[in-house]
């Protein structure tokens, strides 16, 4: 899946450089500023008190952490911050935790919080970088455009001894807003950002097994969970999604500063995991929270073609996986899926059977994906780019490479 061009025979792995020209490094900096906000900049914004600045505390803790996010918000927070309860702002019609809410549910919660689609939204959490990317993803999914994550979160904010406040939140409803009529309502602007049906993931698994799509899947859980070495809890099997590449969310964050690692470090990490940052990518984790860190890392690499599998392994691992078999390209997908074990919904299963033209459509999608991939490489190719410039930006040693990449490079020589 990784494409590395311009490799010359006889070059040693240890000296092989993956380079990024100056103008694209500048583009990288622009992307980071659009997605992340540093503590210095937020501090200055707070002092200016713009009416459209909305600071969102999206803290969330796993049960084993034994911490109370709402209480910590009351005890100490960034001035003016509003609490976004991930466990409450959710679609509870699913029998799964922390599912993305419906549009109407989200609107109702935002009306109470006083957060509008066109506001300048800054998301942070009390662990540094953990749940804030998920909250930012939720706002973007419902059409907000000026959304950034505080790099380092509340951890970095406190280390720098910046101003905090405590006590119950002051009412945030804009009762005297004269511009209410011109505010754009929230809306789902791109449904493909989210997969919330397990049947769709089963279809993707089948297509991947038969090399019929170039989409890749990232598992953002720990290696122990990915390899099935750790218990997943009651009624959830161990293992990982077919063909998924393990890019642990923890590895995108500097553990000392709790900030995102540099673009160079992230690019090298993706390369070491055989993740192609130009491909359409579906990410999942345990319950759809930390996978958003991997998706944000992809965005930092210039790739906004990412999707979140909302149910993640909590859902996928809770039902038996269909018995997929490799099939030849002359067989249509509906005829194959007829023999696939059904999971949750007979109705959705039969919808798949009725898609007689799916294979033709999928080939057209693949063609368009390849065109988009070529365009992305021109615009911001990151580790896929090899230039003749003397300046090296990404030096990757042989031992840092994913085994599949090493074999591809050997074949190139």
C-alpha positions as CSV (number, residue, x, y, z in Angstrom):
1,X,0.0,0.0,0.0
2,X,2.9,2.3,0.7
3,X,4.3,3.9,-2.5
4,X,7.9,5.1,-2.4
5,X,9.2,6.5,-5.6
6,X,12.7,7.5,-6.7
7,X,14.7,4.9,-4.7
8,X,18.0,4.4,-6.3
9,X,19.7,1.0,-6.3
10,X,22.7,0.6,-4.2
11,X,21.6,3.0,-1.5
12,X,21.9,1.7,2.1
13,X,18.7,1.7,4.2
14,X,20.5,3.6,7.0
15,X,21.2,6.6,4.7
16,X,17.9,6.5,2.8
17,X,16.2,9.8,3.4
18,X,12.6,10.6,2.8
19,X,12.5,14.3,2.1
20,X,10.0,17.0,2.2
21,X,10.6,20.2,0.2
22,X,10.5,23.6,1.9
23,X,7.1,24.8,0.6
24,X,5.5,21.6,1.8
25,X,7.0,21.9,5.2
26,X,5.4,25.4,5.4
27,X,2.1,23.7,4.4
28,X,2.6,21.3,7.3
29,X,3.0,24.2,9.7
30,X,-0.3,25.8,8.5
31,X,-2.1,22.5,9.0
32,X,-0.9,22.2,12.6
33,X,-2.0,25.8,13.4
34,X,-5.5,25.0,12.0
35,X,-5.9,21.8,14.0
36,X,-4.1,22.6,17.3
37,X,-3.9,25.7,19.5
38,X,-0.9,26.2,21.8
39,X,-1.4,27.4,25.4
40,X,0.2,30.8,24.7
41,X,-2.3,31.6,22.0
42,X,-5.3,30.5,24.0
43,X,-4.1,32.5,27.0
44,X,-3.9,35.6,24.8
45,X,-7.4,34.9,23.3
46,X,-8.9,34.6,26.8
47,X,-7.5,38.0,27.7
48,X,-9.1,39.6,24.7
49,X,-12.5,38.0,25.6
50,X,-14.0,37.5,22.1
51,X,-17.7,36.7,22.4
52,X,-17.4,33.8,19.9
53,X,-14.6,32.0,21.8
54,X,-16.0,28.8,23.4
55,X,-13.6,26.7,25.5
56,X,-14.8,23.1,25.9
57,X,-13.7,20.8,28.6
58,X,-14.2,17.3,27.1
59,X,-12.5,15.4,29.9
60,X,-13.4,11.7,30.1
61,X,-11.9,9.0,32.3
62,X,-12.0,5.2,32.0
63,X,-13.6,3.5,35.0
64,X,-10.3,2.0,36.0
65,X,-8.9,5.6,36.5
66,X,-11.4,6.2,39.3
67,X,-11.7,10.0,38.5
68,X,-14.8,12.1,38.1
69,X,-14.5,14.4,35.1
70,X,-17.5,16.6,36.0
71,X,-16.3,17.1,39.6
72,X,-12.8,18.0,38.4
73,X,-14.3,20.5,36.0
74,X,-16.1,22.2,39.0
75,X,-12.9,22.1,41.1
76,X,-10.6,23.6,38.6
77,X,-10.8,24.5,34.9
78,X,-9.6,26.9,32.2
79,X,-11.5,30.3,32.7
80,X,-14.8,30.2,30.8
81,X,-14.7,26.5,30.0
82,X,-17.9,24.6,29.5
83,X,-18.2,20.9,30.3
84,X,-18.9,18.5,27.4
85,X,-20.1,15.2,29.0
86,X,-19.2,12.5,26.5
87,X,-21.2,9.9,28.5
88,X,-24.3,12.2,28.4
89,X,-24.0,13.8,24.9
90,X,-24.5,10.4,23.2
91,X,-27.0,8.4,21.2
92,X,-28.5,6.2,23.9
93,X,-30.7,4.2,21.4
94,X,-27.6,2.1,20.7
95,X,-26.7,-0.5,23.3
96,X,-23.1,0.7,23.1
97,X,-21.3,3.4,25.2
98,X,-20.5,6.9,24.0
99,X,-22.0,6.7,20.5
100,X,-22.1,10.0,18.5
101,X,-25.5,11.7,19.2
102,X,-28.1,12.3,16.6
103,X,-28.2,15.8,15.0
104,X,-31.3,16.8,17.1
105,X,-29.7,15.4,20.3
106,X,-26.5,17.4,19.6
107,X,-28.5,20.6,18.9
108,X,-30.4,20.3,22.2
109,X,-27.2,19.9,24.2
110,X,-25.4,22.8,22.4
111,X,-28.4,25.1,23.0
112,X,-28.0,24.4,26.7
113,X,-24.3,24.9,26.5
114,X,-24.6,28.0,24.4
115,X,-22.1,26.8,21.7
116,X,-22.8,27.7,18.1
117,X,-21.6,26.2,14.9
118,X,-19.7,29.3,13.8
119,X,-18.0,29.9,17.2
120,X,-14.3,29.5,17.6
121,X,-14.2,26.3,19.6
122,X,-11.2,25.1,21.6
123,X,-11.4,21.6,23.1
124,X,-9.2,20.3,25.9
125,X,-9.1,17.5,28.5
126,X,-7.5,16.9,31.8
127,X,-5.2,14.1,30.6
128,X,-3.5,16.2,28.0
129,X,-4.4,14.6,24.7
130,X,-7.0,11.9,25.2
131,X,-10.7,12.6,24.8
132,X,-10.4,16.2,23.4
133,X,-9.9,15.0,19.8
134,X,-13.1,13.0,20.1
135,X,-15.0,16.1,21.2
136,X,-13.4,18.1,18.4
137,X,-14.4,15.3,15.9
138,X,-18.0,15.5,17.1
139,X,-18.2,19.3,16.5
140,X,-16.7,18.9,13.1
141,X,-19.1,16.1,12.2
142,X,-22.0,18.5,12.9
143,X,-20.6,21.2,10.7
144,X,-18.4,23.4,13.0
145,X,-15.4,24.6,11.1
146,X,-13.3,26.6,13.6
147,X,-12.4,23.8,15.9
148,X,-9.0,23.2,17.5
149,X,-7.6,21.0,20.2
150,X,-5.5,22.5,23.0
151,X,-2.0,21.0,22.5
152,X,-1.0,19.5,25.9
153,X,-4.5,20.1,27.3
154,X,-5.0,21.0,31.0
155,X,-1.9,19.2,32.0
156,X,0.3,21.6,30.1
157,X,-1.9,24.6,31.2
158,X,-1.3,23.8,34.9
159,X,2.4,23.1,34.5
160,X,2.7,26.6,33.1
161,X,0.9,28.1,36.1
162,X,-1.8,29.7,33.9
163,X,-5.0,31.2,35.3
164,X,-7.8,28.8,36.3
165,X,-11.3,29.2,37.9
166,X,-13.5,26.9,40.0
167,X,-17.1,26.5,41.1
168,X,-20.3,25.9,39.2
169,X,-20.5,27.2,35.6
170,X,-22.2,30.5,35.0
171,X,-25.2,30.3,32.7
172,X,-24.0,30.1,29.1
173,X,-27.3,30.8,27.2
174,X,-27.0,33.8,25.0
175,X,-30.2,35.6,26.0
176,X,-29.3,38.9,24.4
177,X,-27.6,37.7,21.2
178,X,-28.7,40.2,18.5
179,X,-27.2,38.0,15.7
180,X,-29.1,34.8,16.6
181,X,-31.0,34.9,13.3
182,X,-27.9,34.7,11.2
183,X,-26.2,31.9,13.0
184,X,-25.9,28.8,10.9
185,X,-27.6,25.7,12.4
186,X,-25.6,22.5,13.0
187,X,-25.9,19.9,10.3
188,X,-24.2,16.7,9.3
189,X,-21.9,17.8,6.4
190,X,-20.2,14.5,5.6
191,X,-21.9,11.3,6.6
192,X,-18.9,9.3,5.4
193,X,-16.9,10.6,8.4
194,X,-18.8,8.0,10.6
195,X,-19.5,4.3,10.4
196,X,-22.2,3.4,12.9
197,X,-23.4,0.0,11.6
198,X,-21.4,-3.2,12.2
199,X,-22.8,-4.6,8.9
200,X,-20.8,-1.9,7.0
201,X,-17.6,-3.0,8.8
202,X,-18.3,-6.6,7.8
203,X,-18.7,-5.5,4.2
204,X,-15.4,-3.6,4.4
205,X,-13.7,-6.7,5.9
206,X,-14.9,-8.7,3.0
207,X,-13.7,-6.2,0.4
208,X,-10.3,-5.9,2.1
209,X,-9.9,-9.7,2.2
210,X,-10.5,-9.8,-1.5
211,X,-8.3,-6.8,-2.3
212,X,-11.2,-4.9,-3.8
213,X,-10.7,-1.5,-2.0
214,X,-7.6,0.5,-1.1
215,X,-9.1,1.7,2.1
216,X,-7.0,0.9,5.2
217,X,-8.1,0.3,8.8
218,X,-6.2,1.5,11.9
219,X,-6.6,-0.1,15.3
220,X,-5.6,2.6,17.9
221,X,-5.7,0.2,20.9
222,X,-2.6,-1.0,22.7
223,X,-0.5,-3.8,21.1
224,X,-1.6,-6.1,23.8
225,X,-5.2,-5.7,22.9
226,X,-4.5,-5.7,19.2
227,X,-2.7,-9.1,19.4
228,X,-5.4,-10.5,21.8
229,X,-3.0,-10.7,24.7
230,X,-5.3,-8.7,27.0
231,X,-8.8,-9.4,28.2
232,X,-11.5,-7.2,26.6
233,X,-14.1,-7.7,29.3
234,X,-17.4,-9.6,29.4
235,X,-18.8,-10.9,26.1
236,X,-16.1,-9.3,23.9
237,X,-13.7,-11.5,22.1
238,X,-10.0,-10.8,21.7
239,X,-8.2,-9.9,18.5
240,X,-8.5,-7.2,15.8
241,X,-10.3,-6.3,12.6
242,X,-9.2,-8.1,9.5
243,X,-6.1,-6.3,8.0
244,X,-6.1,-3.6,10.6
245,X,-2.8,-1.9,11.3
246,X,-1.9,-1.2,14.9
247,X,-1.1,2.5,15.5
248,X,-1.4,2.9,19.3
249,X,-2.9,6.3,20.2
250,X,-0.5,6.6,23.1
251,X,2.5,6.7,20.6
252,X,1.3,10.0,18.9
253,X,1.7,11.9,22.2
254,X,4.9,13.0,23.9
255,X,4.4,11.5,27.4
256,X,6.5,14.2,29.1
257,X,4.7,17.2,27.7
258,X,1.4,15.6,26.8
259,X,1.5,17.4,23.4
260,X,1.3,15.8,20.0
261,X,4.7,14.7,18.7
262,X,6.2,16.7,15.8
263,X,5.1,16.1,12.3
264,X,8.4,14.4,11.5
265,X,8.0,12.0,14.4
266,X,4.4,11.2,13.5
267,X,5.3,10.6,9.9
268,X,8.1,8.2,10.8
269,X,5.8,6.4,13.2
270,X,3.1,5.9,10.5
271,X,5.8,4.7,8.2
272,X,7.0,2.2,10.8
273,X,3.5,0.8,11.1
274,X,3.0,0.5,7.3
275,X,0.3,3.2,7.4
276,X,-0.1,5.0,4.1
277,X,-1.1,8.6,5.0
278,X,-2.6,9.2,1.5
279,X,-5.3,6.5,1.8
280,X,-8.8,6.7,3.0
281,X,-8.6,5.4,6.5
282,X,-11.1,4.0,9.0
283,X,-10.0,4.1,12.6
284,X,-11.3,2.3,15.7
285,X,-10.3,1.7,19.3
286,X,-12.3,0.3,22.2
287,X,-15.3,2.7,22.2
288,X,-14.5,5.4,19.6
289,X,-12.6,7.9,21.8
290,X,-8.9,7.3,21.4
291,X,-9.3,6.4,17.7
292,X,-9.9,10.2,17.1
293,X,-6.3,10.8,18.2
294,X,-5.1,8.6,15.3
295,X,-7.5,10.5,13.0
296,X,-6.2,13.8,14.1
297,X,-2.6,12.6,13.6
298,X,-3.6,11.7,10.0
299,X,-5.0,15.3,9.6
300,X,-1.6,16.6,10.8
301,X,-0.1,14.6,7.9
302,X,-2.4,16.5,5.5
303,X,-4.9,13.7,5.1
304,X,-8.5,14.6,5.8
305,X,-9.9,11.3,4.3
306,X,-10.5,9.6,7.6
307,X,-13.5,7.9,9.1
308,X,-14.4,6.8,12.7
309,X,-16.0,3.4,13.4
310,X,-18.1,4.6,16.2
311,X,-18.9,1.3,17.8
312,X,-15.3,0.2,17.6
313,X,-14.2,-3.0,19.2
314,X,-16.8,-2.9,21.9
315,X,-19.3,-3.5,19.2
316,X,-17.3,-5.5,16.6
317,X,-15.9,-7.9,19.2
318,X,-19.3,-8.5,20.8
319,X,-20.7,-10.6,17.9
320,X,-19.3,-13.6,15.9
321,X,-17.5,-12.5,12.8
322,X,-19.0,-13.6,9.5
323,X,-17.2,-16.5,7.8
324,X,-15.6,-14.6,4.9
325,X,-13.9,-16.6,2.2
326,X,-11.5,-15.2,-0.5
327,X,-13.2,-15.0,-3.8
328,X,-12.2,-14.3,-7.4
329,X,-13.0,-11.0,-9.1
330,X,-15.5,-12.5,-11.5
331,X,-17.9,-13.1,-8.6
332,X,-20.3,-10.3,-7.7
333,X,-20.3,-9.2,-4.1
334,X,-24.0,-9.9,-3.6
335,X,-23.6,-13.6,-4.5
336,X,-20.8,-13.9,-2.0
337,X,-22.6,-12.0,0.8
338,X,-25.5,-14.4,0.4
339,X,-23.4,-17.0,2.1
340,X,-22.0,-14.7,4.8
341,X,-23.3,-15.2,8.3
342,X,-25.7,-12.4,9.2
343,X,-24.9,-10.3,12.3
344,X,-27.4,-7.7,13.6
345,X,-29.9,-6.8,11.0
346,X,-31.7,-9.0,8.4
347,X,-33.0,-5.9,6.7
348,X,-29.5,-4.4,6.2
349,X,-28.2,-7.8,5.1
350,X,-30.8,-8.0,2.4
351,X,-30.0,-4.5,1.3
352,X,-26.5,-5.6,0.6
353,X,-27.8,-8.6,-1.5
354,X,-29.8,-6.2,-3.7
355,X,-26.7,-4.2,-4.7
356,X,-26.0,-6.0,-7.9
357,X,-23.9,-3.2,-9.3
358,X,-21.7,-2.9,-6.2
359,X,-18.6,-4.3,-7.8
360,X,-18.7,-2.0,-10.7
361,X,-19.3,1.0,-8.4
362,X,-16.5,-0.1,-6.2
363,X,-14.1,-0.2,-9.1
364,X,-15.1,3.4,-10.0
365,X,-14.6,4.4,-6.3
366,X,-11.1,2.8,-6.5
367,X,-10.3,4.8,-9.6
368,X,-11.4,8.0,-8.0
369,X,-9.4,7.2,-4.8
370,X,-6.3,6.7,-6.8
371,X,-6.8,10.0,-8.5
372,X,-7.3,11.7,-5.1
373,X,-4.2,9.9,-3.8
374,X,-2.1,11.3,-6.6
375,X,-3.4,14.7,-6.0
376,X,-2.7,14.5,-2.3
377,X,0.8,13.4,-3.0
378,X,1.4,16.5,-5.0
379,X,-0.2,18.7,-2.4
380,X,1.3,17.2,0.8
381,X,3.0,13.9,0.2
382,X,4.8,13.6,3.6
383,X,6.7,10.3,3.8
384,X,5.6,9.2,0.4
385,X,7.7,11.9,-1.2
386,X,11.2,11.6,-2.4
387,X,12.9,14.6,-3.9
388,X,16.4,15.3,-5.2
389,X,16.9,18.1,-2.7
390,X,20.0,17.8,-0.4
391,X,18.0,18.8,2.7
392,X,16.7,15.7,4.5
393,X,13.6,15.9,6.6
394,X,12.8,12.2,7.3
395,X,15.8,9.9,8.0
396,X,14.5,6.4,8.6
397,X,16.8,3.6,9.5
398,X,16.2,0.0,8.5
399,X,15.4,-1.1,12.0
400,X,12.7,1.6,12.3
401,X,10.8,0.4,9.2
402,X,7.8,-1.9,9.2
403,X,8.9,-5.4,7.8
404,X,6.5,-5.0,4.8
405,X,8.2,-1.7,3.9
406,X,11.6,-3.2,4.1
407,X,10.7,-6.0,1.7
408,X,9.2,-3.4,-0.7
409,X,12.4,-1.4,-0.7
410,X,14.5,-4.5,-1.3
411,X,12.3,-5.3,-4.3
412,X,12.9,-1.8,-5.6
413,X,16.6,-2.2,-5.5
